[in-house]
Amino acid sequence: MWCQRLLQTLRPVSTSRQTGLLFDVDGVLLRGGAVIPAAQRAFQKLLDRNDNFRFPIVFVTNAGNCHRHHKAQQLSHLLNIQKVMSMEQLRQNHPQLDMVDHNRRPTLPVSSCNRPSVDKIWSPEAQQLELTVFSVFQSSSLPTLPKIEVIILFGEPVRWETNLQLLVDVLLTNGSPGCEHTQVSSGHLPVLACNMDLTWMAEAPSPRFGHGMFLLCLESVYRKLTGQDLQYQALLGKPSLLTYQYAEHLLRLQNHNHTLTTIYAVGDNLMTDIYGANLYNRYLAQQSAMETSSKLFAKAAGSQLTMAEELVSTASQCHSILVCTGVYNPHSILSSDQSSSITETELHGHRDLVLEPDLVAPNHVVEDVEAAVDLVLQQEAL
């Protein structure tokens, strides 16, 4: 299955628990490369007297600007915890976690990210495409390249105009960017997009453009040129249902394969973290109609993919906790403008997300991640 970044703690959990924690990274734990002070205090509170974590913990982020093992090392250092395990390390201990059917992968996907972290997908031909297309981008002709079968968008690029041109060339030539554009009659190459965040929080005082903004540009350019909407085979990462199913799967592994009852999801973005956690909570509440509801929730999250058998959810509820250290700022002009409805000021999610106000209403709003941990400890009577 596809998701963006799922990292889990390698430090053992003290005992089997019925509660698991999901943490966003940017705007919750970090601002760019700097740790939010409350994050270090929060994680110290999550340790017991034996220096083990009280709960299973998974970090879930849409960011795609570095490899997972680098992100794991960064979090270990900045949060002052012994080890955060990347998916690569996790697969070494649990090979069954590699749930992708490698034989069914397309031969040459294209990513809008500088260097995707899914190394097995990035083939030698894709390496040639990256090095060759950009070097002769202004040339009158492009070298002969293998036909591109699918476009996978991992994260916002550095050179937006170059990547937009390349993606449009691929879409309007049905995978042969060295040829002339053809008129689009119906349909185009499959497009999968990870990370729908319109904005994210770095060191700057105001949010920065995210991959969702790049997708918005691509959609606008495609519609302007063709008169048709760009269609996605799937939208993945938060707030997609698959991401939370996989996150729960990792929590259970940390919990010695014991079932979890309650999941707390901490984030700073209404349209990704809170929407996704509430969507998952709604899904958990309707487990009796598993097959039907699975399709409905996949549609609500803009995805045509359905749940894998390995990702059957067993938790009973997922509580969303919104922090005020990132994208969401209760003191901003938009958030404090009571004359504007929430749909006008805060709900800037992706075009294909079903806009439901109850999905962006957090169960709790707290100042920072330390207050979120205090809340969890209080709720769990620890």
Contacts in CASP RR format, 6 or more apart in sequence:
PFRMAT RR
TARGET T0000
AUTHOR 0000-0000-0000
METHOD contacts of the structure
MODEL  1
MWCQRLLQTLRPVSTSRQTGLLFDVDGVLLRGGAVIPAAQRAFQKLLDRN
DNFRFPIVFVTNAGNCHRHHKAQQLSHLLNIQKVMSMEQLRQNHPQLDMV
DHNRRPTLPVSSCNRPSVDKIWSPEAQQLELTVFSVFQSSSLPTLPKIEV
IILFGEPVRWETNLQLLVDVLLTNGSPGCEHTQVSSGHLPVLACNMDLTW
MAEAPSPRFGHGMFLLCLESVYRKLTGQDLQYQALLGKPSLLTYQYAEHL
LRLQNHNHTLTTIYAVGDNLMTDIYGANLYNRYLAQQSAMETSSKLFAKA
AGSQLTMAEELVSTASQCHSILVCTGVYNPHSILSSDQSSSITETELHGH
RDLVLEPDLVAPNHVVEDVEAAVDLVLQQEAL
1 99 0 8 1.000
1 100 0 8 1.000
1 242 0 8 1.000
1 246 0 8 1.000
1 305 0 8 1.000
1 308 0 8 1.000
1 311 0 8 1.000
2 100 0 8 1.000
2 192 0 8 1.000
2 194 0 8 1.000
2 234 0 8 1.000
2 236 0 8 1.000
2 237 0 8 1.000
2 242 0 8 1.000
2 305 0 8 1.000
3 194 0 8 1.000
3 236 0 8 1.000
3 237 0 8 1.000
3 240 0 8 1.000
3 242 0 8 1.000
3 243 0 8 1.000
3 246 0 8 1.000
4 60 0 8 1.000
4 61 0 8 1.000
4 62 0 8 1.000
4 63 0 8 1.000
4 64 0 8 1.000
4 154 0 8 1.000
4 194 0 8 1.000
4 195 0 8 1.000
4 236 0 8 1.000
4 237 0 8 1.000
4 238 0 8 1.000
4 243 0 8 1.000
5 25 0 8 1.000
5 59 0 8 1.000
5 60 0 8 1.000
5 61 0 8 1.000
5 62 0 8 1.000
5 63 0 8 1.000
5 64 0 8 1.000
5 68 0 8 1.000
5 71 0 8 1.000
6 58 0 8 1.000
6 59 0 8 1.000
6 60 0 8 1.000
6 87 0 8 1.000
6 243 0 8 1.000
6 246 0 8 1.000
6 247 0 8 1.000
6 250 0 8 1.000
7 58 0 8 1.000
7 59 0 8 1.000
7 61 0 8 1.000
7 68 0 8 1.000
7 71 0 8 1.000
7 72 0 8 1.000
7 75 0 8 1.000
7 84 0 8 1.000
7 85 0 8 1.000
7 86 0 8 1.000
7 87 0 8 1.000
8 56 0 8 1.000
8 57 0 8 1.000
8 58 0 8 1.000
8 59 0 8 1.000
8 84 0 8 1.000
8 85 0 8 1.000
8 90 0 8 1.000
8 250 0 8 1.000
8 251 0 8 1.000
8 253 0 8 1.000
8 254 0 8 1.000
9 53 0 8 1.000
9 56 0 8 1.000
9 57 0 8 1.000
9 58 0 8 1.000
9 81 0 8 1.000
9 83 0 8 1.000
9 84 0 8 1.000
9 85 0 8 1.000
9 254 0 8 1.000
10 82 0 8 1.000
10 83 0 8 1.000
10 84 0 8 1.000
10 85 0 8 1.000
10 89 0 8 1.000
11 51 0 8 1.000
11 52 0 8 1.000
11 53 0 8 1.000
11 81 0 8 1.000
11 82 0 8 1.000
11 83 0 8 1.000
12 52 0 8 1.000
12 53 0 8 1.000
13 52 0 8 1.000
13 53 0 8 1.000
13 54 0 8 1.000
13 55 0 8 1.000
13 56 0 8 1.000
13 254 0 8 1.000
13 255 0 8 1.000
13 256 0 8 1.000
14 48 0 8 1.000
14 50 0 8 1.000
14 52 0 8 1.000
14 53 0 8 1.000
14 54 0 8 1.000
16 255 0 8 1.000
16 256 0 8 1.000
16 258 0 8 1.000
17 54 0 8 1.000
17 55 0 8 1.000
17 56 0 8 1.000
17 255 0 8 1.000
17 258 0 8 1.000
17 260 0 8 1.000
18 259 0 8 1.000
18 260 0 8 1.000
18 261 0 8 1.000
18 262 0 8 1.000
19 55 0 8 1.000
19 260 0 8 1.000
19 261 0 8 1.000
19 262 0 8 1.000
19 263 0 8 1.000
19 264 0 8 1.000
19 376 0 8 1.000
19 380 0 8 1.000
20 55 0 8 1.000
20 56 0 8 1.000
20 57 0 8 1.000
20 251 0 8 1.000
20 255 0 8 1.000
20 260 0 8 1.000
20 262 0 8 1.000
20 263 0 8 1.000
20 264 0 8 1.000
21 46 0 8 1.000
21 55 0 8 1.000
21 56 0 8 1.000
21 57 0 8 1.000
21 58 0 8 1.000
21 263 0 8 1.000
21 264 0 8 1.000
21 266 0 8 1.000
21 376 0 8 1.000
22 57 0 8 1.000
22 58 0 8 1.000
22 59 0 8 1.000
22 60 0 8 1.000
22 244 0 8 1.000
22 247 0 8 1.000
22 251 0 8 1.000
22 263 0 8 1.000
22 264 0 8 1.000
22 265 0 8 1.000
22 266 0 8 1.000
22 277 0 8 1.000
23 29 0 8 1.000
23 57 0 8 1.000
23 58 0 8 1.000
23 59 0 8 1.000
23 60 0 8 1.000
23 266 0 8 1.000
23 267 0 8 1.000
23 369 0 8 1.000
24 59 0 8 1.000
24 60 0 8 1.000
24 61 0 8 1.000
24 238 0 8 1.000
24 266 0 8 1.000
24 267 0 8 1.000
24 268 0 8 1.000
24 269 0 8 1.000
24 272 0 8 1.000
24 273 0 8 1.000
25 59 0 8 1.000
25 61 0 8 1.000
25 63 0 8 1.000
25 71 0 8 1.000
25 75 0 8 1.000
26 32 0 8 1.000
26 61 0 8 1.000
26 63 0 8 1.000
26 200 0 8 1.000
26 201 0 8 1.000
26 202 0 8 1.000
26 268 0 8 1.000
26 326 0 8 1.000
27 36 0 8 1.000
27 200 0 8 1.000
27 201 0 8 1.000
27 267 0 8 1.000
27 268 0 8 1.000
27 323 0 8 1.000
27 325 0 8 1.000
27 326 0 8 1.000
27 327 0 8 1.000
28 36 0 8 1.000
28 39 0 8 1.000
28 266 0 8 1.000
28 267 0 8 1.000
28 268 0 8 1.000
28 323 0 8 1.000
28 325 0 8 1.000
28 326 0 8 1.000
28 369 0 8 1.000
29 35 0 8 1.000
29 36 0 8 1.000
29 39 0 8 1.000
29 59 0 8 1.000
29 75 0 8 1.000
29 78 0 8 1.000
29 79 0 8 1.000
29 369 0 8 1.000
30 36 0 8 1.000
30 39 0 8 1.000
30 74 0 8 1.000
30 78 0 8 1.000
31 201 0 8 1.000
31 202 0 8 1.000
31 203 0 8 1.000
31 325 0 8 1.000
31 326 0 8 1.000
32 201 0 8 1.000
32 202 0 8 1.000
32 203 0 8 1.000
33 74 0 8 1.000
33 78 0 8 1.000
33 202 0 8 1.000
33 203 0 8 1.000
34 203 0 8 1.000
35 78 0 8 1.000
35 79 0 8 1.000
36 325 0 8 1.000
36 368 0 8 1.000
36 369 0 8 1.000
38 325 0 8 1.000
38 367 0 8 1.000
38 368 0 8 1.000
38 369 0 8 1.000
38 370 0 8 1.000
38 371 0 8 1.000
39 78 0 8 1.000
39 79 0 8 1.000
39 368 0 8 1.000
39 369 0 8 1.000
39 370 0 8 1.000
40 78 0 8 1.000
40 79 0 8 1.000
40 80 0 8 1.000
41 370 0 8 1.000
42 368 0 8 1.000
42 369 0 8 1.000
42 370 0 8 1.000
42 372 0 8 1.000
42 373 0 8 1.000
43 79 0 8 1.000
43 80 0 8 1.000
43 81 0 8 1.000
43 373 0 8 1.000
44 80 0 8 1.000
45 370 0 8 1.000
45 373 0 8 1.000
45 374 0 8 1.000
45 377 0 8 1.000
46 53 0 8 1.000
46 54 0 8 1.000
46 55 0 8 1.000
46 57 0 8 1.000
46 373 0 8 1.000
47 53 0 8 1.000
47 54 0 8 1.000
48 54 0 8 1.000
54 377 0 8 1.000
54 382 0 8 1.000
55 376 0 8 1.000
56 250 0 8 1.000
56 251 0 8 1.000
56 252 0 8 1.000
56 254 0 8 1.000
56 255 0 8 1.000
56 260 0 8 1.000
57 251 0 8 1.000
57 254 0 8 1.000
58 247 0 8 1.000
58 250 0 8 1.000
58 251 0 8 1.000
58 254 0 8 1.000
59 71 0 8 1.000
59 75 0 8 1.000
59 84 0 8 1.000
60 238 0 8 1.000
60 243 0 8 1.000
60 244 0 8 1.000
60 247 0 8 1.000
60 265 0 8 1.000
61 71 0 8 1.000
62 194 0 8 1.000
62 195 0 8 1.000
62 196 0 8 1.000
62 197 0 8 1.000
62 200 0 8 1.000
62 211 0 8 1.000
62 237 0 8 1.000
62 238 0 8 1.000
62 272 0 8 1.000
63 71 0 8 1.000
63 195 0 8 1.000
63 200 0 8 1.000
64 113 0 8 1.000
64 117 0 8 1.000
64 154 0 8 1.000
64 155 0 8 1.000
64 194 0 8 1.000
64 195 0 8 1.000
65 113 0 8 1.000
65 155 0 8 1.000
66 74 0 8 1.000
66 117 0 8 1.000
67 86 0 8 1.000
67 117 0 8 1.000
68 86 0 8 1.000
68 87 0 8 1.000
68 88 0 8 1.000
68 117 0 8 1.000
69 86 0 8 1.000
69 88 0 8 1.000
69 89 0 8 1.000
71 84 0 8 1.000
71 86 0 8 1.000
72 83 0 8 1.000
72 84 0 8 1.000
72 85 0 8 1.000
72 86 0 8 1.000
72 89 0 8 1.000
73 84 0 8 1.000
75 81 0 8 1.000
75 84 0 8 1.000
76 82 0 8 1.000
76 83 0 8 1.000
76 84 0 8 1.000
87 97 0 8 1.000
90 97 0 8 1.000
90 250 0 8 1.000
90 253 0 8 1.000
91 97 0 8 1.000
91 98 0 8 1.000
94 253 0 8 1.000
96 310 0 8 1.000
97 253 0 8 1.000
99 308 0 8 1.000
99 310 0 8 1.000
99 311 0 8 1.000
102 120 0 8 1.000
105 120 0 8 1.000
105 121 0 8 1.000
106 149 0 8 1.000
106 150 0 8 1.000
107 123 0 8 1.000
107 125 0 8 1.000
107 146 0 8 1.000
107 149 0 8 1.000
108 123 0 8 1.000
108 125 0 8 1.000
108 126 0 8 1.000
108 129 0 8 1.000
108 146 0 8 1.000
108 147 0 8 1.000
108 148 0 8 1.000
108 149 0 8 1.000
109 121 0 8 1.000
109 126 0 8 1.000
109 148 0 8 1.000
109 149 0 8 1.000
109 150 0 8 1.000
109 151 0 8 1.000
109 152 0 8 1.000
110 126 0 8 1.000
110 129 0 8 1.000
110 148 0 8 1.000
110 150 0 8 1.000
110 151 0 8 1.000
110 152 0 8 1.000
110 166 0 8 1.000
110 167 0 8 1.000
110 170 0 8 1.000
111 122 0 8 1.000
111 152 0 8 1.000
111 153 0 8 1.000
111 154 0 8 1.000
111 155 0 8 1.000
112 153 0 8 1.000
112 154 0 8 1.000
112 155 0 8 1.000
112 156 0 8 1.000
112 157 0 8 1.000
112 163 0 8 1.000
112 167 0 8 1.000
112 211 0 8 1.000
112 214 0 8 1.000
113 153 0 8 1.000
113 154 0 8 1.000
113 155 0 8 1.000
113 156 0 8 1.000
113 157 0 8 1.000
114 157 0 8 1.000
114 158 0 8 1.000
115 122 0 8 1.000
116 122 0 8 1.000
116 152 0 8 1.000
116 154 0 8 1.000
117 154 0 8 1.000
118 154 0 8 1.000
121 152 0 8 1.000
125 145 0 8 1.000
125 146 0 8 1.000
128 145 0 8 1.000
129 145 0 8 1.000
129 148 0 8 1.000
132 142 0 8 1.000
132 143 0 8 1.000
132 145 0 8 1.000
133 142 0 8 1.000
133 145 0 8 1.000
133 166 0 8 1.000
133 177 0 8 1.000
134 159 0 8 1.000
134 162 0 8 1.000
134 166 0 8 1.000
136 142 0 8 1.000
136 143 0 8 1.000
137 162 0 8 1.000
137 165 0 8 1.000
137 166 0 8 1.000
141 178 0 8 1.000
142 177 0 8 1.000
142 178 0 8 1.000
144 178 0 8 1.000
145 176 0 8 1.000
145 177 0 8 1.000
145 178 0 8 1.000
147 175 0 8 1.000
147 176 0 8 1.000
148 170 0 8 1.000
148 175 0 8 1.000
148 176 0 8 1.000
148 177 0 8 1.000
148 189 0 8 1.000
149 175 0 8 1.000
149 189 0 8 1.000
149 190 0 8 1.000
150 189 0 8 1.000
150 190 0 8 1.000
150 191 0 8 1.000
150 192 0 8 1.000
150 233 0 8 1.000
151 167 0 8 1.000
151 170 0 8 1.000
151 171 0 8 1.000
151 189 0 8 1.000
151 190 0 8 1.000
151 191 0 8 1.000
151 192 0 8 1.000
152 191 0 8 1.000
152 192 0 8 1.000
152 193 0 8 1.000
152 194 0 8 1.000
153 191 0 8 1.000
153 192 0 8 1.000
153 193 0 8 1.000
153 194 0 8 1.000
153 195 0 8 1.000
153 211 0 8 1.000
153 214 0 8 1.000
153 215 0 8 1.000
153 218 0 8 1.000
154 194 0 8 1.000
154 195 0 8 1.000
154 211 0 8 1.000
155 194 0 8 1.000
155 195 0 8 1.000
155 210 0 8 1.000
155 211 0 8 1.000
155 214 0 8 1.000
156 209 0 8 1.000
156 210 0 8 1.000
156 211 0 8 1.000
156 212 0 8 1.000
156 213 0 8 1.000
156 214 0 8 1.000
157 163 0 8 1.000
157 214 0 8 1.000
160 214 0 8 1.000
160 217 0 8 1.000
163 214 0 8 1.000
164 217 0 8 1.000
164 218 0 8 1.000
164 221 0 8 1.000
166 177 0 8 1.000
167 218 0 8 1.000
168 218 0 8 1.000
168 221 0 8 1.000
168 222 0 8 1.000
168 225 0 8 1.000
169 177 0 8 1.000
169 178 0 8 1.000
169 181 0 8 1.000
170 177 0 8 1.000
170 189 0 8 1.000
171 184 0 8 1.000
171 188 0 8 1.000
171 189 0 8 1.000
171 191 0 8 1.000
171 222 0 8 1.000
171 230 0 8 1.000
172 181 0 8 1.000
172 182 0 8 1.000
172 184 0 8 1.000
172 225 0 8 1.000
172 226 0 8 1.000
173 179 0 8 1.000
173 180 0 8 1.000
173 181 0 8 1.000
173 182 0 8 1.000
174 182 0 8 1.000
174 188 0 8 1.000
174 189 0 8 1.000
175 189 0 8 1.000
184 226 0 8 1.000
184 228 0 8 1.000
187 228 0 8 1.000
187 231 0 8 1.000
188 230 0 8 1.000
188 231 0 8 1.000
190 233 0 8 1.000
191 230 0 8 1.000
191 231 0 8 1.000
191 232 0 8 1.000
191 233 0 8 1.000
192 232 0 8 1.000
192 233 0 8 1.000
192 234 0 8 1.000
192 235 0 8 1.000
192 236 0 8 1.000
193 211 0 8 1.000
193 215 0 8 1.000
193 232 0 8 1.000
193 234 0 8 1.000
193 235 0 8 1.000
193 236 0 8 1.000
194 211 0 8 1.000
194 236 0 8 1.000
194 237 0 8 1.000
195 210 0 8 1.000
195 211 0 8 1.000
195 212 0 8 1.000
195 237 0 8 1.000
196 211 0 8 1.000
196 212 0 8 1.000
196 215 0 8 1.000
196 235 0 8 1.000
196 237 0 8 1.000
196 238 0 8 1.000
196 239 0 8 1.000
196 271 0 8 1.000
196 272 0 8 1.000
196 349 0 8 1.000
196 350 0 8 1.000
196 353 0 8 1.000
197 210 0 8 1.000
197 211 0 8 1.000
197 212 0 8 1.000
197 238 0 8 1.000
197 269 0 8 1.000
197 271 0 8 1.000
197 272 0 8 1.000
198 209 0 8 1.000
198 210 0 8 1.000
198 212 0 8 1.000
198 213 0 8 1.000
198 216 0 8 1.000
198 271 0 8 1.000
198 348 0 8 1.000
198 349 0 8 1.000
198 350 0 8 1.000
199 207 0 8 1.000
199 208 0 8 1.000
199 209 0 8 1.000
199 210 0 8 1.000
199 213 0 8 1.000
199 327 0 8 1.000
199 348 0 8 1.000
200 207 0 8 1.000
200 208 0 8 1.000
200 210 0 8 1.000
200 269 0 8 1.000
200 327 0 8 1.000
201 207 0 8 1.000
201 208 0 8 1.000
201 268 0 8 1.000
201 325 0 8 1.000
201 326 0 8 1.000
201 327 0 8 1.000
202 208 0 8 1.000
207 326 0 8 1.000
207 327 0 8 1.000
212 350 0 8 1.000
215 350 0 8 1.000
216 351 0 8 1.000
218 230 0 8 1.000
219 229 0 8 1.000
219 230 0 8 1.000
219 351 0 8 1.000
222 228 0 8 1.000
222 229 0 8 1.000
222 230 0 8 1.000
223 229 0 8 1.000
223 230 0 8 1.000
232 302 0 8 1.000
232 352 0 8 1.000
233 304 0 8 1.000
234 240 0 8 1.000
234 302 0 8 1.000
234 303 0 8 1.000
234 304 0 8 1.000
234 305 0 8 1.000
235 301 0 8 1.000
235 302 0 8 1.000
235 303 0 8 1.000
235 350 0 8 1.000
235 352 0 8 1.000
235 353 0 8 1.000
236 242 0 8 1.000
236 243 0 8 1.000
236 303 0 8 1.000
236 305 0 8 1.000
237 243 0 8 1.000
238 244 0 8 1.000
238 272 0 8 1.000
238 273 0 8 1.000
238 276 0 8 1.000
239 271 0 8 1.000
239 272 0 8 1.000
239 273 0 8 1.000
239 275 0 8 1.000
239 276 0 8 1.000
239 277 0 8 1.000
239 279 0 8 1.000
239 301 0 8 1.000
239 353 0 8 1.000
240 276 0 8 1.000
240 298 0 8 1.000
240 301 0 8 1.000
240 302 0 8 1.000
240 303 0 8 1.000
241 276 0 8 1.000
241 279 0 8 1.000
241 280 0 8 1.000
241 283 0 8 1.000
241 294 0 8 1.000
241 297 0 8 1.000
241 298 0 8 1.000
241 300 0 8 1.000
241 301 0 8 1.000
241 303 0 8 1.000
241 307 0 8 1.000
242 298 0 8 1.000
242 303 0 8 1.000
242 305 0 8 1.000
242 307 0 8 1.000
242 308 0 8 1.000
242 311 0 8 1.000
243 276 0 8 1.000
244 265 0 8 1.000
244 276 0 8 1.000
244 277 0 8 1.000
244 279 0 8 1.000
244 280 0 8 1.000
244 318 0 8 1.000
245 280 0 8 1.000
245 307 0 8 1.000
245 308 0 8 1.000
245 311 0 8 1.000
245 312 0 8 1.000
245 313 0 8 1.000
246 311 0 8 1.000
248 260 0 8 1.000
248 263 0 8 1.000
248 311 0 8 1.000
248 313 0 8 1.000
248 314 0 8 1.000
248 315 0 8 1.000
249 310 0 8 1.000
249 311 0 8 1.000
251 260 0 8 1.000
251 263 0 8 1.000
252 258 0 8 1.000
252 259 0 8 1.000
252 260 0 8 1.000
252 314 0 8 1.000
259 314 0 8 1.000
259 315 0 8 1.000
260 314 0 8 1.000
260 315 0 8 1.000
261 315 0 8 1.000
261 316 0 8 1.000
261 317 0 8 1.000
262 315 0 8 1.000
262 316 0 8 1.000
262 317 0 8 1.000
262 318 0 8 1.000
262 319 0 8 1.000
263 277 0 8 1.000
263 280 0 8 1.000
263 315 0 8 1.000
263 317 0 8 1.000
263 318 0 8 1.000
263 319 0 8 1.000
264 318 0 8 1.000
264 319 0 8 1.000
264 321 0 8 1.000
264 372 0 8 1.000
264 376 0 8 1.000
264 379 0 8 1.000
265 273 0 8 1.000
265 276 0 8 1.000
265 277 0 8 1.000
265 280 0 8 1.000
265 318 0 8 1.000
265 319 0 8 1.000
265 320 0 8 1.000
265 321 0 8 1.000
266 273 0 8 1.000
266 321 0 8 1.000
266 323 0 8 1.000
266 369 0 8 1.000
266 372 0 8 1.000
267 273 0 8 1.000
267 274 0 8 1.000
267 320 0 8 1.000
267 321 0 8 1.000
267 322 0 8 1.000
267 323 0 8 1.000
268 322 0 8 1.000
268 323 0 8 1.000
268 324 0 8 1.000
268 325 0 8 1.000
268 326 0 8 1.000
268 327 0 8 1.000
268 328 0 8 1.000
269 326 0 8 1.000
269 327 0 8 1.000
269 328 0 8 1.000
270 322 0 8 1.000
270 327 0 8 1.000
270 328 0 8 1.000
270 346 0 8 1.000
270 347 0 8 1.000
270 360 0 8 1.000
270 362 0 8 1.000
271 346 0 8 1.000
271 347 0 8 1.000
271 348 0 8 1.000
271 349 0 8 1.000
271 350 0 8 1.000
271 353 0 8 1.000
271 360 0 8 1.000
273 320 0 8 1.000
273 322 0 8 1.000
274 320 0 8 1.000
274 322 0 8 1.000
274 359 0 8 1.000
274 360 0 8 1.000
274 361 0 8 1.000
274 362 0 8 1.000
275 349 0 8 1.000
275 353 0 8 1.000
275 359 0 8 1.000
275 360 0 8 1.000
276 301 0 8 1.000
276 320 0 8 1.000
276 359 0 8 1.000
277 318 0 8 1.000
277 319 0 8 1.000
277 320 0 8 1.000
278 318 0 8 1.000
278 320 0 8 1.000
278 358 0 8 1.000
278 359 0 8 1.000
278 360 0 8 1.000
278 361 0 8 1.000
278 362 0 8 1.000
278 363 0 8 1.000
279 297 0 8 1.000
279 300 0 8 1.000
279 301 0 8 1.000
279 359 0 8 1.000
280 313 0 8 1.000
280 318 0 8 1.000
281 317 0 8 1.000
281 318 0 8 1.000
281 319 0 8 1.000
281 320 0 8 1.000
282 297 0 8 1.000
282 359 0 8 1.000
283 293 0 8 1.000
283 294 0 8 1.000
283 297 0 8 1.000
283 313 0 8 1.000
284 313 0 8 1.000
284 315 0 8 1.000
284 316 0 8 1.000
284 317 0 8 1.000
284 318 0 8 1.000
285 317 0 8 1.000
286 293 0 8 1.000
287 293 0 8 1.000
287 313 0 8 1.000
290 312 0 8 1.000
294 306 0 8 1.000
294 307 0 8 1.000
295 306 0 8 1.000
298 304 0 8 1.000
298 305 0 8 1.000
298 306 0 8 1.000
298 307 0 8 1.000
299 354 0 8 1.000
300 353 0 8 1.000
300 354 0 8 1.000
300 356 0 8 1.000
300 359 0 8 1.000
301 353 0 8 1.000
302 350 0 8 1.000
302 352 0 8 1.000
302 353 0 8 1.000
302 354 0 8 1.000
319 363 0 8 1.000
319 364 0 8 1.000
319 379 0 8 1.000
320 362 0 8 1.000
320 363 0 8 1.000
320 364 0 8 1.000
321 362 0 8 1.000
321 363 0 8 1.000
321 364 0 8 1.000
321 365 0 8 1.000
321 366 0 8 1.000
321 372 0 8 1.000
321 375 0 8 1.000
321 376 0 8 1.000
322 328 0 8 1.000
322 362 0 8 1.000
322 364 0 8 1.000
322 365 0 8 1.000
322 366 0 8 1.000
323 366 0 8 1.000
323 367 0 8 1.000
323 368 0 8 1.000
323 369 0 8 1.000
323 371 0 8 1.000
323 372 0 8 1.000
324 330 0 8 1.000
324 365 0 8 1.000
324 366 0 8 1.000
324 367 0 8 1.000
324 368 0 8 1.000
325 367 0 8 1.000
325 368 0 8 1.000
325 369 0 8 1.000
328 335 0 8 1.000
328 346 0 8 1.000
329 335 0 8 1.000
330 336 0 8 1.000
330 365 0 8 1.000
334 340 0 8 1.000
334 345 0 8 1.000
334 346 0 8 1.000
335 345 0 8 1.000
335 346 0 8 1.000
337 345 0 8 1.000
342 357 0 8 1.000
342 360 0 8 1.000
343 355 0 8 1.000
343 357 0 8 1.000
346 360 0 8 1.000
347 355 0 8 1.000
347 357 0 8 1.000
347 360 0 8 1.000
349 355 0 8 1.000
364 372 0 8 1.000
364 375 0 8 1.000
366 372 0 8 1.000
366 374 0 8 1.000
366 375 0 8 1.000
END
